[in-house]
Amino acid sequence: CPTRELALQVADHAKRIGKYITSLRVATIVGGMSAEKQQRQLSLAPTLIVATPGRLAELAESDEEGLQKSLNNIKYLVIDEADRMMLDKKGKFPDLESILRHVGKDRRTFLFSATLSTEKLKQAFSTLKKRLGIVKPFEIHVKASLQLDEYKVLSIDQASKDKWMITMLNNKDFSKEKAIVFVNSIEAVRRLHVILSLFITDRPVCPLHAQMQQRQRLKYLDRFKNASDGAILVCSDVASRGLDIPSVKMVIQAEVPTTIDIYRHRVGRTARAGSSGTAYLLLNPKEALCLKTHDDPAVKALFKLPDHSSPSDNVDLDHALPIAYEIENLIYRNRLNEKQSRLESKAEVNIEDEQESLQAQMANKKIAALKNQIKRIKFN
C-alpha cells in the first residue's frame, strides 16, 4: 500500500474478516512505528504481510535471514493503488524494486487500481512485465454504481474560497454530515485547519498530512472516523487513496489537484458502497483558465461541471475573516520561531532565549485577544 493509513486500514479489515481463522496471523509493517517490534512480527512467519514499501524494503535489506526467506516463499503478491506504486513517472517508490528482488518468482501477482484504464495498462505492459515478471496477464473490471453529484465553484480569490467553505460547512443542511477538504500542500493544510477551526467550533476539525508523527495521524483520523456527526478532515493527498471512511457526504477540493487521477481519488472518498455524496471543486480565475484551455479532454471536462452558486454576502464574516488571517499568521510565525529555537537550542538559557520566550507569550496573548474579537463578531 502506498500510505500508512491505507495499510493500517487493510490490516484491520483482514483481521476482522479472518478473526475466526485461528491460523491467520497478520503483520502490519509501516513507517513511524517500532521497527524492532515489526521485525518480531515477521520472525513469527505471518500468514499475511500488509506493508508500505519504505519500511518493508528497509527490513528486507537488513541482515535478517528469516525475513528474506519469508519473502522468498510468498505465493501471492498484491500491489494496491498500482497506478501510483508501479507506474509513477517520478519514481516515488524505488523501495518497491528492493522488495521485488526478495520476493520469490513462483507467485501470483495482483494489481488493483481505480484509475488504471485499459489503455494505460496496455501502454505500461512492457514495464510491468519487466518489473513484475507477469507472463499471462488478464483483467477483471468491477463496475461501481455511483450516486455522486459534482460541482465547480468559481471564486475570485482565496478569501472568497474561505468564505464559501466556512458558510457551506456551517450550513444547517450540512453541519451534521462528515466532510473532507483537500489541499495540495502541508502548509495549506495547516493554514486552512486554523481558519476553519476559528469559525466551526461545535464539532471536530481535524488536520492530516505527511509530516505529522504517526501517532498524531492516527489520533486525528480516528477522531474523524468515530465522530458521531459533522466532523471535518482537512488534509493533503495522504488521505486521497483507498481510505474507506463511512458517512462522508461531502468532499471539497479547495485547490485544483495536479492530475486528473488525483481528482478522481479525492472525490472517491464520498458516495461509497451505494451511499450518495457531493463533491465541490473550488476554482480561482487562473485555475479555471488552466482547466478550460487544457489539452487533456478529461481535465477540460472539469471546467464544464455544473456551477454551484456562491453563498450570499455575510457582513459579519467579512469583518471576521481578516482577523482570522492575522491569527493564522501569528501562529505560523510562532511555529517558525519554535522550529528555529529547536535548531539553535543551547544548554544554558541566555538573554536571547528569554526574549524569544517573551515574544511567544506576547504573541499567544494577542492570538487569544483576536479570537475573542471573532467570537464577539459571530454572536452579536
C-alpha positions in Angstrom: 0.0 0.0 0.0 1.3 3.5 -0.8 0.4 5.1 2.5 0.5 4.1 6.2 -3.2 4.9 6.7 -4.3 2.6 3.9 -2.0 -0.2 5.1 -3.4 0.0 8.6 -7.0 0.0 7.2 -6.3 -3.1 5.1 -4.7 -4.9 8.0 -7.7 -4.0 10.2 -10.2 -5.3 7.7 -8.1 -8.5 7.2 -8.1 -9.2 11.0 -11.8 -8.7 11.2 -12.6 -10.9 8.2 -10.2 -13.6 9.5 -11.0 -13.5 13.2 -12.4 -17.0 13.1 -9.4 -18.4 11.2 -7.1 -19.4 14.1 -4.1 -19.9 11.8 -4.3 -16.4 10.4 -1.5 -14.1 11.6 -1.4 -10.5 10.1 1.8 -8.4 10.3 1.4 -4.7 9.7 4.7 -3.1 8.5 4.6 0.7 8.2 6.9 3.6 9.0 6.6 5.8 12.1 6.3 2.7 14.4 8.8 0.5 16.1 11.0 -1.4 13.5 12.1 -3.8 16.2 8.5 -4.8 17.1 7.8 -5.3 13.4 10.8 -7.5 13.0 9.5 -9.7 15.8 6.1 -9.9 14.0 7.9 -11.0 10.8 10.0 -13.6 12.6 6.8 -15.4 13.6 6.2 -16.3 9.9 2.9 -14.4 9.5 0.2 -15.6 7.0 -0.3 -12.1 5.7 2.0 -9.1 5.5 0.4 -5.7 4.9 3.1 -3.1 4.3 4.2 0.2 2.9 7.2 -0.1 0.6 9.7 2.0 2.5 9.6 0.1 5.8 9.4 -3.3 4.3 12.3 -2.6 2.0 14.3 -1.3 5.0 13.7 -4.5 6.8 14.2 -6.7 3.7 17.6 -5.1 3.1 18.7 -5.8 6.7 20.7 -8.9 7.5 17.5 -10.7 8.8 17.9 -14.1 7.0 14.5 -15.2 8.3 12.7 -12.3 6.7 14.3 -12.7 3.4 13.4 -16.4 3.5 9.7 -15.5 4.3 9.6 -13.0 1.4 11.1 -15.6 -1.0 8.3 -18.0 0.0 5.5 -15.6 -0.8 2.8 -17.1 -3.1 0.6 -14.1 -3.6 1.8 -10.5 -4.2 -0.8 -7.8 -4.1 0.0 -4.2 -5.1 -2.8 -1.8 -4.2 -3.0 1.5 -5.9 -0.9 0.1 -8.7 -1.0 3.2 -10.9 0.9 5.1 -8.2 3.1 2.2 -7.0 4.2 0.8 -10.3 3.7 3.5 -13.0 4.7 6.7 -11.2 6.9 8.6 -13.7 8.6 10.5 -10.8 9.7 7.2 -9.3 8.4 7.8 -5.8 8.5 4.1 -4.9 12.0 2.9 -5.7 11.7 0.8 -2.5 9.4 -1.5 -4.4 12.3 -2.5 -6.6 14.1 -3.7 -3.5 11.1 -5.7 -2.3 10.7 -7.3 -5.7 14.3 -8.6 -5.6 13.5 -10.5 -2.5 10.0 -11.9 -3.4 10.0 -15.3 -4.9 9.4 -15.8 -8.6 6.9 -18.7 -8.1 3.9 -16.5 -7.2 0.7 -14.8 -8.5 0.7 -11.1 -8.7 -2.4 -8.9 -8.4 -2.6 -5.2 -9.3 -5.5 -3.1 -8.0 -6.4 0.4 -9.2 -9.4 2.6 -9.5 -7.8 4.8 -12.2 -5.7 2.4 -14.2 -7.5 2.3 -17.6 -7.2 -0.5 -20.1 -5.3 1.9 -22.4 -2.9 2.9 -19.7 -2.4 -0.8 -18.8 -1.5 -1.6 -22.5 0.9 1.3 -22.6 2.6 0.2 -19.4 2.6 -3.6 -20.0 6.2 -3.8 -21.1 7.3 -2.0 -18.0 5.1 -4.2 -15.7 6.3 -7.4 -17.5 9.9 -6.4 -16.9 9.4 -5.3 -13.3 7.0 -7.9 -12.1 7.6 -10.9 -14.3 4.0 -11.1 -15.4 3.7 -13.6 -18.3 -0.1 -14.1 -18.9 -2.0 -11.1 -17.6 -5.7 -10.8 -17.5 -8.1 -8.1 -16.4 -11.1 -8.0 -14.2 -13.3 -4.9 -14.3 -15.6 -4.1 -11.4 -18.2 -1.5 -12.2 -19.4 0.8 -9.4 -22.8 2.5 -9.4 -22.0 6.0 -8.1 -24.6 8.4 -6.6 -22.2 11.3 -6.8 -23.1 14.9 -7.6 -20.1 17.1 -8.8 -20.0 20.9 -8.9 -17.5 23.6 -9.6 -17.4 26.8 -7.5 -15.9 29.9 -9.2 -14.2 32.2 -6.7 -12.3 35.5 -7.3 -9.6 34.9 -4.7 -8.5 32.9 -1.7 -10.7 34.9 0.7 -13.8 34.0 -1.5 -12.9 30.3 -1.3 -12.5 30.6 2.5 -15.9 32.3 2.9 -17.6 29.8 0.7 -16.2 26.9 2.8 -17.0 28.5 6.1 -20.6 29.3 5.0 -21.1 25.9 3.4 -19.7 23.8 6.4 -21.8 25.9 8.8 -25.0 25.4 6.8 -27.6 23.6 8.9 -28.2 21.2 6.0 -24.6 20.0 6.0 -23.4 20.6 9.6 -24.5 17.1 10.6 -22.5 15.4 7.8 -18.9 14.5 7.6 -16.8 16.4 5.1 -13.2 16.1 3.8 -11.4 19.2 2.5 -8.4 18.5 0.2 -5.5 20.9 -0.5 -2.2 20.4 -2.3 0.4 21.2 0.4 1.2 20.7 4.0 1.3 24.4 4.7 -2.1 24.8 3.1 -3.4 22.1 5.5 -2.0 24.0 8.5 -3.4 27.3 7.3 -6.9 26.0 6.5 -7.1 24.0 9.7 -6.6 27.2 11.7 -9.1 29.2 9.7 -11.9 26.6 9.8 -11.3 25.9 13.5 -12.0 29.6 14.3 -15.4 29.5 12.7 -16.5 25.9 13.2 -16.4 25.3 17.0 -19.2 22.9 17.6 -17.6 19.8 16.0 -14.1 18.4 15.3 -11.9 19.9 12.6 -9.0 17.5 12.2 -5.8 18.1 10.2 -3.9 15.3 8.4 -0.7 15.5 6.5 2.5 13.5 5.9 4.8 15.5 8.3 2.8 14.5 11.3 4.1 11.9 13.6 2.3 8.6 13.1 0.6 8.8 16.5 -0.8 12.2 15.6 -2.0 11.0 12.2 -3.8 8.0 13.8 -5.3 10.2 16.5 -6.9 12.7 14.2 -8.0 10.1 11.7 -9.7 8.1 14.5 -11.3 11.2 15.8 -12.7 12.0 12.4 -13.9 8.4 11.8 -15.5 8.0 15.2 -17.2 11.4 15.4 -21.0 11.0 15.7 -21.7 13.7 13.1 -20.4 16.7 11.4 -16.6 16.2 11.7 -14.3 17.8 9.1 -11.0 16.5 7.9 -8.6 19.0 6.3 -5.9 17.0 4.5 -3.3 16.6 1.8 -3.4 13.7 -0.6 -2.1 11.4 2.1 -5.9 10.7 2.6 -7.0 10.6 -1.1 -6.3 7.0 -1.9 -8.2 4.0 -0.6 -9.4 5.2 2.8 -12.9 3.9 3.5 -14.5 6.2 6.0 -18.2 5.7 6.5 -20.7 8.6 6.2 -18.5 11.1 4.3 -21.2 13.1 2.4 -19.1 15.9 1.1 -15.7 16.4 -0.5 -14.3 19.9 -1.1 -11.3 20.4 -3.3 -10.1 23.8 -2.1 -7.2 23.6 -4.6 -7.1 22.0 -8.1 -5.2 18.7 -7.9 -2.1 18.3 -10.0 -3.6 15.3 -12.1 -7.0 14.1 -13.1 -6.3 10.8 -11.3 -5.8 12.6 -8.0 -9.1 14.4 -8.6 -10.9 11.0 -9.1 -9.3 9.6 -6.0 -10.3 12.6 -3.9 -14.0 12.5 -5.0 -13.9 8.7 -4.4 -13.8 9.4 -0.6 -17.6 10.0 -0.8 -20.5 8.2 -2.4 -19.1 4.8 -1.3 -20.8 1.4 -1.1 -24.1 2.7 -2.5 -24.3 5.9 -0.5 -24.8 9.3 -2.0 -22.3 12.2 -1.9 -21.4 15.6 -3.2 -18.0 16.9 -4.5 -17.1 20.5 -5.0 -14.1 21.9 -6.9 -13.2 25.4 -5.9 -11.6 27.5 -8.7 -10.0 30.9 -8.8 -9.8 32.6 -12.2 -6.3 31.3 -13.0 -7.2 27.7 -12.1 -10.4 28.0 -14.2 -8.5 29.2 -17.2 -6.0 26.3 -16.9 -8.8 23.8 -16.9 -10.6 25.5 -19.8 -7.6 25.5 -22.0 -6.0 22.2 -21.0 -5.0 19.7 -23.7 -6.5 16.6 -21.9 -10.2 16.3 -22.5 -10.7 14.7 -19.1 -9.2 17.7 -17.4 -11.0 20.2 -19.6 -14.3 18.4 -18.7 -13.9 19.6 -15.1 -14.5 23.2 -16.2 -17.8 22.0 -17.6 -19.0 20.8 -14.2 -22.3 22.4 -13.2 -21.8 25.7 -11.3 -22.7 25.9 -7.6 -23.8 29.3 -6.5 -21.7 31.2 -4.0 -23.4 32.0 -0.7 -24.9 35.4 -0.1 -22.7 38.1 1.4 -22.2 37.9 5.1 -21.0 41.2 6.6 -20.0 39.7 9.9 -17.9 37.1 8.1 -16.3 39.9 6.0 -15.3 41.6 9.2 -14.1 38.5 11.0 -12.0 36.9 8.2 -9.1 39.4 8.2 -8.8 38.8 12.0 -8.7 35.1 11.3 -5.9 35.7 8.8 -3.9 37.7 11.4 -4.3 34.9 13.9 -3.1 32.3 11.3 -0.1 34.5 10.5 0.8 34.8 14.2 0.5 31.0 14.6 2.7 30.5 11.5 5.4 32.8 12.8 5.3 31.1 16.2 5.8 27.8 14.6 8.8 29.1 12.6 10.3 30.6 15.7 9.9 27.4 17.7 11.5 25.4 14.8 14.4 27.8 14.7 14.8 27.7 18.5 15.0 23.9 18.4 17.7 24.1 15.8 19.7 26.6 17.8 18.9 25.1 21.3 21.7 25.6 23.9 22.2 24.1 27.3 22.2 27.4 29.0 19.3 29.9 29.0 20.6 33.3 27.8 19.0 36.7 27.2 18.0 35.8 23.6 16.2 32.7 24.9 14.3 34.9 27.4 13.4 37.4 24.7 12.1 34.7 22.4 10.0 33.3 25.2 8.6 36.7 26.0 7.8 37.2 22.3 6.0 33.9 22.2 3.9 34.9 25.3 3.0 38.2 23.8 2.0 36.5 20.5 -0.2 34.0 22.4 -1.9 36.8 24.3 -2.6 38.6 21.0 -3.9 35.5 19.5 -6.3 35.0 22.4 -7.5 38.6 22.2 -8.1 38.3 18.4 -10.1 35.1 19.0 -12.3 36.9 21.4 -12.9 39.6 18.8 -14.1 36.9 16.3 -16.4 35.5 19.0 -18.0 38.9 19.6 -18.5 39.4 15.9 -20.0 36.0 15.3 -22.5 36.0 18.2 -23.7 39.7 18.2 
